[in-house]
Amino acid sequence: MYPTEKDLGGKRKREVDEYRIVKEEMQDGSILDDRQCMKLRKKSNVNSFLMHIPNEILGKILDEVSRKDLIRLSSTNHEHRGLVYMDLFRNIHLKWKDIKLFLENFKQLDYVQRVKILCDLENEKETNNGEWNVSFRKLFEECKNLREMHIELITSARCLKYKDDFDVELSNKVEKMTLVSKSVCNSGDVNDNAMFELTQLQRFHNIRQLTLKGFSIAKDIYFYPKIKEDMSDYRKRSLDGKLIELDEVKLINCAWEYPVNLKDVFSPEYPMPGNGSLLSSSTRNRRGDTNCRPVKIGLYFSGDYVKFTGCERFKSFINTEYNERFFFEIDFYKNLKELEVVVLNDRYKENGFTCYYPWLHMINLQREYYTEVAPDNGWSGHGAPVDSAMVKRSILSNLEKLVLVGWRSSSIQELDKCFAAKDGIEMHMRHFELYLMRGNNYERSGKPLLEEEVRKIDTYTQRLRSIFGPCCHVKVGYIDECMDERYDDTFGDVFRL
């Protein structure tokens, strides 16, 4: 509802119209056309509603506005420009060839918090030259508040491994990294040339969120830290090729080859000097861990990439009983609280039923293991130390949030098999979402639910609530609900354009 002239203190009708224009453009994300911009630009002494709302609310509104709309809004007049220029400058989009020019001419580098480097597929020669020859050193030196990088690459991320003219003192400010292989995204299949190894980020020790799109991920079996003979740089170099601060991993249309698993890729072990163990205590992260133990893992597959869900490598990830190396990977999953596995193939009609949506009964995260736990953080109520105890755990029992999108289920008994707690294991689930494929009839997709389909959803919901208890939020539906915009940023560009 728009304010009246009375609400605005008797202001003229054209100022009410201005409020309506700006409000509508922010709501629907459309772009202000030149005529509207010209009208607003003429009002040099505008007293816009944006000037009177709290900064916290203004920030939330501007977060929902596209970058192009922010640019148009900032061009209307000085007042609007003063409100949005910091939001514009904190998120910078550049092509590889423009980085040097940007650093030489842009005067507001302190505002920059996120940099997106675009891959120009129409000029692959120039892009390839930028990937291998453009230095990041000055970018890190000048952009003092840089926290996030999004880098598009023609094929692999090998070029990042050889950008060694800076060290971790400069790059440790980057806490969120997104890498996109454009070659793989355009081909529709995993390209062996689009290789990602953690050693390609050996100069980035402080990454907490890592997103990879379109890569064949692997472990660099030939890497070892280049440590000086006097061990003076052991603390620094012992973290090369590792991300012990990593909390969140998102793999979008990625694959890996047997026998590699996620533990090998993101928590690798490298050869170390014989006396390196004397200094091992200095390489712990902020939680006291010496290795990477992510809190959140997300696997996302779309289009032709969905066929990876039929591979043995994927099955060994979602079925711990099937994984022969499970007990060697336990340490990697000890802190895992959130798991999301999304399979969205909007072309499943033409590709057939068997290959492109996995069965729910494939999931088994209940394999038990014993872990050492210190009650009350290892201390009694009287201040005396308490001995730690061995308790039974499973990956499923540690999870607090589980989201499964694009799965087939034939009976409700599969829920007990996949998710019911075993004796002696306490569950911690607080949020559970399950989106199923609508039976065997492709023609039902996108059409109203049948009575039996509604009944199936209700039955599954009630059963899952009885499994996880009243403290867990349960949502069950069909994949049609997920064909909206909720995964656009995941399978499309991560940044809003």
C-alpha positions as CSV (number, residue, x, y, z in Angstrom):
1,M,0.0,0.0,0.0
2,Y,1.4,3.4,-1.0
3,P,1.4,6.5,1.2
4,T,-1.0,9.2,0.5
5,E,-0.2,12.9,0.1
6,K,-1.4,13.3,3.7
7,D,1.0,10.6,4.9
8,L,3.9,12.4,3.3
9,G,3.0,15.7,5.0
10,G,1.1,17.3,2.1
11,K,3.8,16.7,-0.4
12,R,2.9,17.1,-4.0
13,K,1.5,14.3,-6.1
14,R,4.6,13.9,-8.2
15,E,6.6,13.0,-5.1
16,V,4.1,10.3,-4.3
17,D,4.6,9.1,-7.9
18,E,8.3,9.0,-7.3
19,Y,7.9,6.9,-4.2
20,R,5.7,4.4,-6.2
21,I,8.2,4.1,-9.0
22,V,11.2,3.4,-6.8
23,K,9.2,1.0,-4.6
24,E,7.9,-1.0,-7.5
25,E,11.3,-1.3,-9.1
26,M,12.8,-2.6,-5.9
27,Q,10.0,-5.2,-5.5
28,D,10.0,-6.7,-8.9
29,G,13.7,-6.3,-9.7
30,S,12.9,-4.7,-13.1
31,I,15.2,-2.1,-14.5
32,L,14.3,1.6,-14.4
33,D,14.1,2.8,-18.0
34,D,15.8,6.0,-19.1
35,R,12.5,8.0,-19.1
36,Q,11.9,7.2,-15.4
37,C,15.5,7.9,-14.5
38,M,15.3,11.3,-16.3
39,K,12.1,12.2,-14.3
40,L,13.8,11.4,-11.0
41,R,17.1,13.0,-12.1
42,K,15.3,16.4,-12.5
43,K,14.3,16.4,-8.8
44,S,17.6,17.6,-7.3
45,N,16.0,18.3,-4.0
46,V,14.0,15.1,-3.7
47,N,13.1,14.0,-0.1
48,S,12.7,10.3,-0.9
49,F,11.3,7.8,1.5
50,L,14.7,6.0,1.3
51,M,16.2,8.9,3.2
52,H,14.0,8.3,6.2
53,I,14.1,4.5,6.8
54,P,16.7,3.0,9.2
55,N,20.0,1.8,7.8
56,E,19.3,-1.8,8.8
57,I,16.1,-1.9,6.8
58,L,17.6,0.0,3.9
59,G,20.4,-2.6,3.7
60,K,18.0,-5.5,3.5
61,I,16.0,-3.7,0.8
62,L,19.1,-3.0,-1.3
63,D,20.3,-6.7,-0.9
64,E,17.2,-7.7,-2.9
65,V,17.8,-5.2,-5.7
66,S,19.7,-6.3,-8.8
67,R,23.1,-4.7,-9.5
68,K,21.7,-3.1,-12.7
69,D,18.9,-1.5,-10.8
70,L,21.3,-0.1,-8.2
71,I,23.3,1.5,-11.0
72,R,20.2,3.1,-12.5
73,L,19.0,4.2,-9.1
74,S,22.3,5.8,-8.3
75,S,22.2,7.8,-11.6
76,T,18.9,9.5,-10.7
77,N,20.3,12.2,-8.3
78,H,23.0,12.9,-5.7
79,E,20.8,11.8,-2.8
80,H,20.1,8.4,-4.2
81,R,23.7,8.0,-5.2
82,G,24.8,8.7,-1.7
83,L,22.7,5.9,-0.4
84,V,23.7,3.1,-2.8
85,Y,27.3,3.8,-3.9
86,M,28.8,1.7,-1.1
87,D,26.6,-1.3,-2.1
88,L,27.7,-0.8,-5.7
89,F,31.4,-0.7,-4.9
90,R,31.5,-3.6,-2.6
91,N,30.7,-6.0,-5.4
92,I,32.9,-5.6,-8.5
93,H,32.6,-7.6,-11.8
94,L,35.7,-7.6,-14.1
95,K,37.1,-9.5,-17.0
96,W,40.6,-10.8,-16.7
97,K,41.9,-8.1,-19.1
98,D,40.3,-5.3,-17.0
99,I,41.9,-6.1,-13.7
100,K,45.0,-3.9,-14.2
101,L,43.0,-1.0,-15.5
102,F,40.6,-1.3,-12.6
103,L,43.4,-1.1,-10.0
104,E,45.0,1.9,-11.7
105,N,41.9,4.0,-12.0
106,F,39.3,3.0,-9.5
107,K,39.4,5.3,-6.4
108,Q,37.2,3.5,-4.0
109,L,39.1,0.2,-3.5
110,D,38.5,0.2,0.3
111,Y,34.8,-0.4,-0.3
112,V,35.4,-3.6,-2.4
113,Q,34.4,-6.7,-0.5
114,R,33.7,-9.1,-3.4
115,V,35.4,-9.5,-6.7
116,K,33.9,-11.5,-9.6
117,I,36.4,-12.2,-12.4
118,L,34.5,-13.1,-15.6
119,C,35.7,-15.5,-18.3
120,D,35.4,-14.0,-21.8
121,L,34.6,-17.0,-24.0
122,E,34.5,-14.9,-27.1
123,N,38.2,-14.1,-26.6
124,E,39.7,-17.2,-25.2
125,K,43.3,-16.2,-26.1
126,E,43.1,-13.0,-24.1
127,T,41.3,-14.8,-21.2
128,N,43.9,-17.5,-21.1
129,N,46.6,-14.9,-21.0
130,G,44.9,-13.2,-18.1
131,E,44.5,-16.5,-16.2
132,W,48.2,-17.3,-16.3
133,N,49.8,-13.8,-16.3
134,V,47.6,-11.4,-14.3
135,S,48.9,-11.0,-10.8
136,F,46.6,-10.8,-7.7
137,R,49.2,-9.2,-5.5
138,K,48.1,-5.6,-6.1
139,L,44.4,-6.6,-5.8
140,F,45.1,-7.9,-2.3
141,E,47.2,-5.0,-1.4
142,E,44.8,-2.3,-2.5
143,C,41.4,-3.9,-1.6
144,K,42.0,-4.1,2.1
145,N,38.4,-5.3,2.9
146,L,38.3,-8.0,0.2
147,R,36.6,-11.1,1.7
148,E,35.1,-13.0,-1.3
149,M,36.3,-14.0,-4.8
150,H,34.4,-15.6,-7.6
151,I,36.7,-16.7,-10.4
152,E,35.6,-18.1,-13.8
153,L,38.1,-20.2,-15.7
154,I,38.3,-21.6,-19.2
155,T,39.2,-25.1,-18.1
156,S,41.0,-26.0,-14.9
157,A,42.2,-23.9,-11.9
158,R,45.9,-24.9,-12.4
159,C,46.8,-21.3,-13.2
160,L,46.0,-20.3,-9.6
161,K,48.7,-22.7,-8.3
162,Y,51.4,-20.6,-10.1
163,K,50.2,-17.2,-8.9
164,D,52.9,-17.1,-6.3
165,D,54.0,-13.5,-6.2
166,F,52.0,-13.0,-3.0
167,D,51.9,-14.9,0.2
168,V,49.3,-15.8,2.8
169,E,49.7,-12.5,4.7
170,L,47.9,-10.8,1.8
171,S,45.5,-13.5,0.7
172,N,44.3,-14.7,4.2
173,K,41.6,-12.0,4.1
174,V,39.7,-14.1,1.5
175,E,37.2,-16.3,3.4
176,K,34.9,-17.2,0.6
177,M,36.0,-18.6,-2.8
178,T,33.9,-19.7,-5.8
179,L,35.6,-21.3,-8.8
180,V,33.7,-22.0,-12.0
181,S,35.0,-23.9,-15.0
182,K,33.2,-22.5,-18.1
183,S,34.5,-25.3,-20.3
184,V,32.7,-27.9,-18.4
185,C,29.6,-25.9,-17.9
186,N,29.2,-25.5,-21.7
187,S,30.0,-29.1,-22.6
188,G,27.3,-30.8,-20.6
189,D,29.7,-33.4,-19.3
190,V,32.6,-33.6,-16.9
191,N,35.9,-32.6,-18.7
192,D,39.0,-34.3,-17.4
193,N,40.9,-31.1,-18.4
194,A,38.8,-29.2,-15.8
195,M,40.8,-30.5,-12.9
196,F,40.6,-29.1,-9.4
197,E,43.1,-30.0,-6.7
198,L,43.4,-28.3,-3.3
199,T,47.0,-27.4,-4.0
200,Q,45.8,-24.9,-6.6
201,L,44.6,-22.8,-3.6
202,Q,47.8,-23.3,-1.6
203,R,48.2,-19.5,-1.1
204,F,44.7,-19.2,0.5
205,H,44.9,-20.6,4.0
206,N,41.8,-18.9,5.5
207,I,39.0,-20.0,3.1
208,R,35.9,-21.0,5.1
209,Q,33.4,-21.4,2.2
210,L,34.4,-23.1,-1.0
211,T,32.1,-23.5,-4.0
212,L,33.3,-25.5,-7.1
213,K,31.2,-25.7,-10.3
214,G,31.9,-28.0,-13.2
215,F,35.2,-29.6,-12.0
216,S,36.7,-33.0,-11.9
217,I,38.1,-32.9,-8.3
218,A,41.2,-34.9,-7.3
219,K,44.1,-35.1,-4.9
220,D,47.5,-33.8,-5.9
221,I,49.6,-36.9,-5.1
222,Y,52.9,-35.3,-6.1
223,F,52.7,-32.2,-3.8
224,Y,54.8,-31.6,-0.7
225,P,55.3,-28.3,1.2
226,K,58.4,-26.4,0.3
227,I,59.8,-25.8,3.8
228,K,63.2,-24.2,4.5
229,E,65.9,-26.3,5.9
230,D,66.0,-24.4,9.2
231,M,62.2,-24.9,9.6
232,S,61.7,-21.2,10.1
233,D,58.7,-21.1,7.9
234,Y,57.2,-24.5,9.0
235,R,54.1,-22.9,10.5
236,K,53.2,-21.2,7.3
237,R,54.2,-23.8,4.7
238,S,52.8,-26.8,6.6
239,L,49.3,-25.3,5.7
240,D,50.0,-25.1,2.0
241,G,47.6,-27.3,0.1
242,K,45.2,-27.5,3.1
243,L,42.1,-25.6,4.2
244,I,41.8,-26.4,7.9
245,E,39.4,-23.5,8.4
246,L,37.0,-24.8,5.8
247,D,33.4,-24.9,7.1
248,E,31.3,-25.2,4.0
249,V,31.8,-27.1,0.8
250,K,29.5,-26.8,-2.2
251,L,30.1,-29.0,-5.3
252,I,27.9,-28.1,-8.3
253,N,28.0,-30.5,-11.2
254,C,31.3,-31.9,-10.0
255,A,32.7,-35.5,-10.2
256,W,35.6,-37.4,-8.8
257,E,37.3,-40.6,-9.9
258,Y,37.8,-43.8,-7.9
259,P,39.5,-44.3,-5.4
260,V,39.4,-40.6,-4.5
261,N,36.8,-39.5,-2.0
262,L,35.9,-36.1,-0.4
263,K,38.2,-36.7,2.5
264,D,41.2,-37.2,0.2
265,V,40.4,-34.0,-1.7
266,F,39.6,-31.6,1.1
267,S,41.6,-33.1,4.0
268,P,44.7,-34.4,2.3
269,E,47.9,-35.6,4.0
270,Y,51.2,-34.7,2.5
271,P,54.8,-35.8,3.2
272,M,56.3,-33.7,6.0
273,P,59.9,-33.4,7.4
274,G,60.8,-36.0,9.9
275,N,61.0,-33.5,12.8
276,G,57.8,-31.7,11.7
277,S,55.7,-33.4,14.4
278,L,57.5,-31.3,17.0
279,L,55.6,-28.2,15.7
280,S,52.3,-29.9,14.8
281,S,50.5,-28.1,17.6
282,S,51.0,-24.8,15.8
283,T,48.8,-25.8,12.8
284,R,45.4,-25.9,14.5
285,N,42.4,-24.0,13.3
286,R,40.1,-21.8,15.4
287,R,38.2,-24.8,16.6
288,G,41.4,-26.6,17.7
289,D,41.4,-29.1,14.8
290,T,44.5,-30.0,12.9
291,N,42.5,-31.2,9.8
292,C,39.6,-30.0,7.7
293,R,36.2,-31.0,9.2
294,P,33.5,-29.2,7.3
295,V,30.2,-28.3,9.0
296,K,28.2,-28.2,5.8
297,I,28.4,-30.2,2.6
298,G,26.2,-29.7,-0.5
299,L,26.2,-31.8,-3.7
300,Y,24.1,-30.4,-6.6
301,F,23.5,-32.1,-9.9
302,S,21.5,-30.9,-12.9
303,G,21.0,-31.8,-16.6
304,D,23.5,-34.4,-17.9
305,Y,25.6,-34.2,-14.8
306,V,22.8,-36.2,-12.9
307,K,24.2,-39.4,-14.3
308,F,27.0,-39.2,-11.8
309,T,24.4,-40.2,-9.1
310,G,24.4,-43.7,-10.7
311,C,28.2,-44.2,-10.2
312,E,29.8,-46.3,-7.5
313,R,31.7,-43.2,-6.3
314,F,28.4,-41.4,-5.5
315,K,26.9,-44.5,-3.8
316,S,29.9,-44.8,-1.5
317,F,29.3,-41.2,-0.3
318,I,25.6,-41.6,0.5
319,N,25.9,-45.2,1.8
320,T,28.4,-45.7,4.5
321,E,27.9,-49.5,4.6
322,Y,28.9,-49.6,1.0
323,N,32.1,-47.6,1.6
324,E,35.0,-49.9,2.3
325,R,37.2,-47.0,3.5
326,F,34.6,-45.5,5.9
327,F,36.6,-45.9,9.1
328,F,39.5,-44.1,7.5
329,E,37.2,-41.1,6.6
330,I,35.4,-40.7,10.0
331,D,37.6,-37.8,11.1
332,F,36.5,-35.7,8.1
333,Y,32.8,-36.0,8.9
334,K,32.9,-35.6,12.7
335,N,31.7,-31.9,12.6
336,L,29.2,-32.4,9.8
337,K,25.9,-30.8,10.8
338,E,24.2,-30.0,7.5
339,L,24.0,-32.1,4.3
340,E,22.2,-31.2,1.1
341,V,22.0,-33.5,-1.9
342,V,20.0,-32.0,-4.8
343,V,19.3,-33.8,-8.1
344,L,17.3,-31.7,-10.5
345,N,17.0,-32.8,-14.1
346,D,14.3,-30.8,-15.9
347,R,14.8,-33.0,-19.0
348,Y,14.1,-36.4,-17.4
349,K,11.2,-37.2,-19.8
350,E,13.6,-37.5,-22.8
351,N,16.4,-39.2,-20.9
352,G,14.4,-42.0,-19.3
353,F,13.5,-43.1,-15.8
354,T,16.2,-45.4,-14.7
355,C,19.4,-43.3,-14.8
356,Y,18.5,-39.8,-13.7
357,Y,16.9,-39.9,-10.3
358,P,18.4,-42.1,-7.5
359,W,16.4,-44.3,-5.2
360,L,15.9,-43.2,-1.6
361,H,16.8,-46.7,-0.3
362,M,20.4,-46.1,-1.5
363,I,20.9,-43.7,1.4
364,N,22.5,-45.2,4.5
365,L,24.3,-42.8,6.9
366,Q,23.8,-45.0,10.0
367,R,27.0,-47.0,10.1
368,E,28.2,-46.8,13.7
369,Y,31.6,-45.7,14.9
370,Y,33.0,-44.9,18.3
371,T,34.4,-41.5,19.2
372,E,35.9,-40.0,22.3
373,V,33.8,-37.3,24.0
374,A,34.7,-35.3,27.1
375,P,31.6,-34.6,29.3
376,D,31.1,-30.9,30.0
377,N,34.1,-30.1,28.0
378,G,36.3,-32.3,30.0
379,W,35.6,-30.8,33.5
380,S,33.3,-31.7,36.4
381,G,31.1,-29.2,38.2
382,H,33.7,-28.9,41.0
383,G,36.6,-28.0,38.7
384,A,38.2,-31.4,38.6
385,P,39.1,-32.9,35.3
386,V,36.8,-35.7,34.0
387,D,37.9,-38.6,31.9
388,S,36.6,-38.7,28.4
389,A,34.2,-41.4,27.4
390,M,33.7,-43.5,24.2
391,V,30.3,-43.1,22.7
392,K,28.6,-44.5,19.6
393,R,27.9,-42.1,16.7
394,S,26.9,-42.1,13.0
395,I,27.0,-39.4,10.3
396,L,23.1,-39.4,10.5
397,S,23.0,-38.9,14.3
398,N,25.4,-35.9,14.0
399,L,23.3,-34.1,11.4
400,E,21.1,-31.2,12.4
401,K,19.8,-30.5,8.9
402,L,19.3,-32.8,5.9
403,V,17.9,-31.7,2.6
404,L,17.2,-34.3,-0.2
405,V,15.8,-33.1,-3.5
406,G,15.0,-35.4,-6.5
407,W,14.7,-38.9,-5.1
408,R,12.5,-41.8,-5.9
409,S,10.7,-43.8,-3.2
410,S,8.5,-46.8,-3.6
411,S,7.3,-47.4,-0.1
412,I,7.1,-45.8,3.3
413,Q,9.2,-48.6,4.8
414,E,12.3,-47.0,3.1
415,L,12.0,-44.1,5.7
416,D,12.6,-46.5,8.6
417,K,15.5,-48.2,6.8
418,C,17.2,-44.9,5.9
419,F,16.5,-42.6,8.9
420,A,15.3,-44.5,12.0
421,A,17.8,-44.3,14.9
422,K,19.6,-47.5,16.0
423,D,19.7,-48.5,19.6
424,G,22.0,-46.5,21.8
425,I,22.4,-43.6,19.3
426,E,20.9,-40.2,20.0
427,M,19.6,-38.2,17.0
428,H,20.1,-34.4,16.7
429,M,18.0,-33.7,13.6
430,R,16.3,-30.3,13.7
431,H,15.4,-29.7,10.0
432,F,14.6,-32.3,7.3
433,E,13.3,-31.7,3.8
434,L,12.5,-34.4,1.2
435,Y,11.3,-33.8,-2.4
436,L,10.3,-36.9,-4.3
437,M,9.8,-37.7,-8.0
438,R,6.1,-38.1,-8.8
439,G,5.8,-41.9,-9.4
440,N,6.4,-43.5,-12.8
441,N,4.2,-41.2,-14.8
442,Y,6.2,-38.4,-16.4
443,E,3.0,-36.8,-17.7
444,R,2.0,-35.8,-14.2
445,S,4.9,-33.5,-13.8
446,G,3.8,-29.9,-13.5
447,K,0.1,-30.8,-13.1
448,P,-2.1,-30.7,-10.0
449,L,-1.4,-33.4,-7.4
450,L,-3.7,-36.4,-7.5
451,E,-5.4,-37.5,-4.3
452,E,-3.1,-40.4,-3.8
453,E,-0.1,-38.1,-4.2
454,V,-1.3,-35.8,-1.5
455,R,-2.0,-38.8,0.7
456,K,1.6,-40.0,0.2
457,I,3.0,-36.7,1.2
458,D,0.9,-36.6,4.4
459,T,1.9,-40.2,5.2
460,Y,5.6,-39.6,4.7
461,T,5.4,-36.4,6.8
462,Q,3.8,-38.1,9.7
463,R,6.2,-41.0,9.6
464,L,9.3,-38.7,9.5
465,R,8.0,-36.7,12.4
466,S,7.7,-39.9,14.5
467,I,11.3,-40.8,13.5
468,F,12.9,-37.4,14.3
469,G,10.6,-36.2,17.1
470,P,8.6,-33.0,17.7
471,C,11.7,-30.8,17.7
472,C,12.5,-31.4,14.1
473,H,10.8,-29.4,11.3
474,V,9.8,-31.8,8.5
475,K,8.9,-30.8,5.0
476,V,8.0,-33.4,2.3
477,G,7.0,-32.5,-1.3
478,Y,7.6,-33.2,-4.9
479,I,10.4,-32.0,-7.1
480,D,7.9,-29.8,-9.0
481,E,8.2,-27.4,-6.1
482,C,11.9,-27.0,-6.6
483,M,11.7,-26.1,-10.3
484,D,11.2,-22.5,-9.2
485,E,14.0,-19.9,-8.6
486,R,15.3,-21.4,-5.4
487,Y,18.2,-23.1,-7.1
488,D,18.8,-20.5,-9.8
489,D,21.8,-19.1,-8.0
490,T,23.2,-22.5,-7.5
491,F,23.1,-23.8,-11.0
492,G,23.3,-20.4,-12.6
493,D,25.7,-17.6,-11.6
494,V,26.4,-17.4,-7.9
495,F,26.3,-13.6,-8.0
496,R,23.1,-11.6,-8.8
497,L,23.7,-9.6,-12.0
